[in-house]
Each structure stands twice: as C-alpha cells, then as structure tokens.
Amino acid sequence: MSAIEDINSASAFHSHLSSLSPSTTTVISFHTPWAAPCAQMSLVLKTLAASYPPQTPPTISFLSLDAEALPDISESYDVTAVPFLVIQRDGKILENVSGSDAAKVRDAVERHAWKGGNTGKVGLPPALEATRRPEEYNTNQEPVNTEQTNGASGGGNLSKYAPGASDPDTAPQMSSTHEQKEELETRLQELVKAAPVMLFMKGTPSAPQCGFSRTLVGILREKGVRYGFFNILADEDVRQGLKTFSDWPTFPQLYAGGEFVGGLDIVKEEIEGNPDFFAEYVAAPKGHGGMAAPEAQKEPTAASA
C-alpha cells in the first residue's frame, strides 16, 4: 500500500516533485499542528493512501507539509486556511479542497487518481459516449424540420442572419471595466487611511488564518500599537486589488500613515533597524496593543476561506 511522505524542507519538496513521472497524480496536504481538523484529515488521507498499491513509477503520491514551517511553498499555493489539499499532475493544479470534508476529499482524490491511470482499488468508470438524438416525427411519421423553430426563415439557415434594429438585446449591458477599477482604487485609498496603522491580514486579530498574519499581530501587540484591520479573505476585490495597489503580491500588508510599509519580513527589518519605528503610533503599554477605535476597524461581515 502507498504511504504519506512527510516533507520537512523546500528542497525535499522540489526534489520529490522532480523525481515523479509526468503522469503521477500528487496529493499535497497542508496542515498545522495547532489546527484540530488537520488530525482528522491526516487519518482520512492515510486511509486513502493505503488503498493504492505501490507501483513503479507511482501512479499517485501523497505528501504532507506543515504550512507554517514551509511558508514559501504555502504562499505559492495560496494556502489561506488548513487543512488544505492540492491535487496536481505534471506541475499543473487539478483541484484544491479547503476544509475537512472527508467525502469531498475522497471524491476529488479518486477522480483525479483514476484519470492518472490508477490501477488500485478506487476509481471511476469511463465516461459514456454521446449519441446523436434521432429525428423527430409528426403524427404521420414524417420527419419534422426542428431547425425552423429557431426563429429564422429559410429552413433555419442562420449563416446569413444579422440582428436588426428591432431585435431584443442578446445580453444585458455591462458596466464599464474602467469605472469599476476607478471605484476600487478609490475604495483602497480610503481603506489604507482608515486608521493611522492599517493591517490587511488573513483572518482577524482574534482568529488569524495564517502564521504570517498571526506573527504580525503579535508584533503590533508587543509594541503597543493601536491599529485597524481588514480581513482580505472576506473580500476578493480588495484582496486582488491591493496586490496591484501596493505592488506587493502576498499578505499580510501593513500601512502606516497611509503609506505602505510592507509585509512581515519588511516590518521585522524596519524594527531591527529602528526599534522606535512605531513610536508615533503607540497608544498602549507594550504588550497591550490592539485594534483601533471601532470606526477605524475594517472587517467585512462575512468571511470565507
């Protein structure tokens, strides 16, 4: 039976992937030791892996990674919550599954493992071929020309058809993409100035959804900084727009005085170079920093992973 391989370094991860055949389906499981659902998902994957007999070359490979211990890999797969499953083949992602729904994970693995040539216990039957529908007949058993029902004369031949001025619109009018971008730009300009210090993070300060966000929240608290926050997982427009607005591809992102500071690494570098970097924003004793006044907090009402 196949087994799950624990990956403890980026080099081991890339080395393992490069050793696989292009036809091998790879199941990558991201977890953290502190998230209880990850233990359940680990059991589910062990059971699935055991149902596939080992082959050379392997038809399927199961990998387990600590999302926080290997942050670069986690970011490259856009892991925002755990457990998180990635199914890929030949470097191409086939499907992502977020959460601990065992049935959903099993269905995804079995579908893609079968496509990769799985000869184990699990798989799906081949797709049925489509057949042409027989001609329709009227009550006198004479063929009916169903093409005439498309609204055009001449036996339903649409090759020379062109819409006229009196014809109804075929699709609703769409708002200008340029206007949408301008509206988002204005919104982002307001958001980054919503509080003297604004943290754009995955999750909330009380429930961070990634290790980087959790670490940055800890730094701000340790420094006694009052800050506003925005949960980018709850608003995809802000999440994607801020990447361009800040010219920074990852999160968390920190703004101070309306100016972009950077991500976690940049903030650490700023503090190392200048321990008083946050001095003008300190509004609480060290170790007691936290969220700014309610009007400066920016968190959408619904969050999704």
Solvent accessible surface area in square Angstrom, and as a share of the most:
residue,aa,sasa,rsa
1,M,161,0.72
2,S,19,0.12
3,A,80,0.62
4,I,39,0.20
5,E,83,0.37
6,D,99,0.51
7,I,8,0.04
8,N,132,0.67
9,S,42,0.27
10,A,43,0.33
11,S,84,0.54
12,A,42,0.32
13,F,3,0.01
14,H,108,0.48
15,S,69,0.45
16,H,34,0.15
17,L,41,0.20
18,S,94,0.60
19,S,85,0.55
20,L,31,0.15
21,S,30,0.19
22,P,90,0.57
23,S,60,0.39
24,T,2,0.01
25,T,0,0.00
26,T,4,0.02
27,V,1,0.01
28,I,0,0.00
29,S,9,0.06
30,F,0,0.00
31,H,53,0.24
32,T,4,0.03
33,P,113,0.71
34,W,132,0.46
35,A,12,0.10
36,A,84,0.65
37,P,61,0.38
38,C,9,0.05
39,A,75,0.58
40,Q,97,0.43
41,M,4,0.02
42,S,43,0.28
43,L,121,0.60
44,V,27,0.15
45,L,4,0.02
46,K,120,0.51
47,T,93,0.54
48,L,10,0.05
49,A,1,0.00
50,A,39,0.30
51,S,21,0.13
52,Y,2,0.01
53,P,60,0.38
54,P,93,0.59
55,Q,64,0.28
56,T,139,0.81
57,P,82,0.52
58,P,50,0.31
59,T,25,0.14
60,I,8,0.04
61,S,12,0.08
62,F,5,0.02
63,L,1,0.00
64,S,15,0.10
65,L,1,0.00
66,D,35,0.18
67,A,9,0.07
68,E,66,0.29
69,A,68,0.53
70,L,17,0.09
71,P,40,0.25
72,D,114,0.59
73,I,6,0.03
74,S,7,0.05
75,E,44,0.20
76,S,85,0.55
77,Y,29,0.11
78,D,69,0.36
79,V,10,0.06
80,T,10,0.06
81,A,14,0.11
82,V,29,0.17
83,P,5,0.03
84,F,20,0.08
85,L,4,0.02
86,V,0,0.00
87,I,0,0.00
88,Q,11,0.05
89,R,44,0.16
90,D,93,0.48
91,G,64,0.62
92,K,143,0.60
93,I,87,0.44
94,L,62,0.31
95,E,44,0.20
96,N,70,0.36
97,V,2,0.01
98,S,51,0.33
99,G,28,0.27
100,S,36,0.23
101,D,77,0.40
102,A,39,0.30
103,A,74,0.57
104,K,110,0.47
105,V,1,0.00
106,R,136,0.49
107,D,69,0.36
108,A,1,0.00
109,V,0,0.00
110,E,23,0.10
111,R,66,0.24
112,H,14,0.06
113,A,0,0.00
114,W,91,0.32
115,K,122,0.52
116,G,15,0.15
117,G,41,0.39
118,N,16,0.08
119,T,95,0.55
120,G,23,0.22
121,K,172,0.73
122,V,28,0.16
123,G,35,0.34
124,L,75,0.37
125,P,108,0.68
126,P,99,0.62
127,A,96,0.75
128,L,174,0.87
129,E,161,0.72
130,A,107,0.83
131,T,125,0.73
132,R,229,0.84
133,R,171,0.62
134,P,107,0.67
135,E,116,0.52
136,E,78,0.35
137,Y,115,0.44
138,N,57,0.29
139,T,134,0.78
140,N,111,0.57
141,Q,135,0.60
142,E,94,0.42
143,P,85,0.53
144,V,65,0.37
145,N,73,0.37
146,T,51,0.30
147,E,106,0.47
148,Q,108,0.48
149,T,117,0.68
150,N,72,0.37
151,G,77,0.74
152,A,22,0.17
153,S,104,0.67
154,G,67,0.64
155,G,32,0.30
156,G,8,0.08
157,N,100,0.52
158,L,90,0.45
159,S,90,0.58
160,K,190,0.81
161,Y,127,0.48
162,A,74,0.57
163,P,102,0.64
164,G,43,0.41
165,A,119,0.93
166,S,110,0.71
167,D,57,0.29
168,P,114,0.72
169,D,113,0.59
170,T,140,0.82
171,A,63,0.49
172,P,110,0.69
173,Q,156,0.69
174,M,162,0.72
175,S,70,0.45
176,S,48,0.31
177,T,86,0.50
178,H,120,0.54
179,E,97,0.44
180,Q,95,0.42
181,K,136,0.58
182,E,93,0.42
183,E,121,0.54
184,L,45,0.22
185,E,77,0.35
186,T,71,0.41
187,R,92,0.33
188,L,3,0.02
189,Q,83,0.37
190,E,114,0.51
191,L,11,0.06
192,V,3,0.02
193,K,141,0.60
194,A,27,0.21
195,A,5,0.04
196,P,85,0.54
197,V,0,0.00
198,M,0,0.00
199,L,0,0.00
200,F,0,0.00
201,M,0,0.00
202,K,4,0.02
203,G,3,0.03
204,T,23,0.14
205,P,5,0.03
206,S,100,0.64
207,A,52,0.40
208,P,19,0.12
209,Q,68,0.30
210,C,17,0.10
211,G,17,0.16
212,F,54,0.22
213,S,0,0.00
214,R,83,0.30
215,T,56,0.33
216,L,0,0.00
217,V,3,0.02
218,G,36,0.34
219,I,29,0.15
220,L,0,0.00
221,R,93,0.34
222,E,90,0.41
223,K,37,0.16
224,G,0,0.00
225,V,0,0.00
226,R,100,0.37
227,Y,0,0.00
228,G,0,0.00
229,F,6,0.03
230,F,6,0.02
231,N,3,0.02
232,I,0,0.00
233,L,14,0.07
234,A,25,0.20
235,D,23,0.12
236,E,98,0.44
237,D,93,0.48
238,V,0,0.00
239,R,20,0.07
240,Q,81,0.36
241,G,13,0.13
242,L,0,0.00
243,K,57,0.24
244,T,116,0.67
245,F,61,0.25
246,S,13,0.08
247,D,124,0.64
248,W,75,0.26
249,P,96,0.60
250,T,50,0.29
251,F,7,0.03
252,P,4,0.02
253,Q,0,0.00
254,L,0,0.00
255,Y,8,0.03
256,A,11,0.08
257,G,52,0.50
258,G,14,0.13
259,E,125,0.56
260,F,62,0.26
261,V,26,0.15
262,G,1,0.01
263,G,5,0.05
264,L,17,0.09
265,D,99,0.51
266,I,48,0.25
267,V,0,0.00
268,K,80,0.34
269,E,105,0.47
270,E,65,0.29
271,I,28,0.14
272,E,141,0.63
273,G,68,0.66
274,N,68,0.35
275,P,96,0.61
276,D,100,0.52
277,F,53,0.22
278,F,4,0.02
279,A,61,0.47
280,E,143,0.64
281,Y,40,0.15
282,V,66,0.38
283,A,68,0.53
284,A,11,0.09
285,P,97,0.61
286,K,145,0.61
287,G,46,0.44
288,H,128,0.57
289,G,8,0.08
290,G,12,0.12
291,M,76,0.34
292,A,15,0.12
293,A,50,0.39
294,P,109,0.69
295,E,136,0.61
296,A,10,0.08
297,Q,57,0.25
298,K,73,0.31
299,E,81,0.37
300,P,34,0.21
301,T,149,0.87
302,A,74,0.58
303,A,68,0.52
304,S,76,0.49
305,A,79,0.61
